[in-house]
Amino acid sequence: MTKSEVIEALAEDINIEINEARDIVNTVLTSMSSALIQGNDIQLRGFGTFKIRKYNSYIGHNPKTGVKTTVKPKKLPFFKPGKHLAQAVNEARNE
């Protein structure tokens, strides 16, 4: 599902204008992004948890040339689904 599809679904579900739905979705996503940037975790009960995972620097290699290179340390967002979401997805797959 894309961001625009989320906006359209929200507008349809609660019967509001598309511009209002866009503002709501943008507010939620901006707030979540800001929290993660500040190092905070986000937990949406029943849905899942968003965290920032830190990865240390390491020596890697270019798969085409085989040349060794240093990969810089990085931080990346990580999502762990909640129990109810994981169960719903697994049940849907088994149908």
Secondary structure, DSSP 8 states (H G I E B T S, - for coil): --HHHHHHHHHHHTT--HHHHHHHHHHHHHHHHHHHHTT--EEETTTEEEEEEEE--EEEE-TTT--EEEE--EEEEEEEE-HHHHHHHHHHHT-
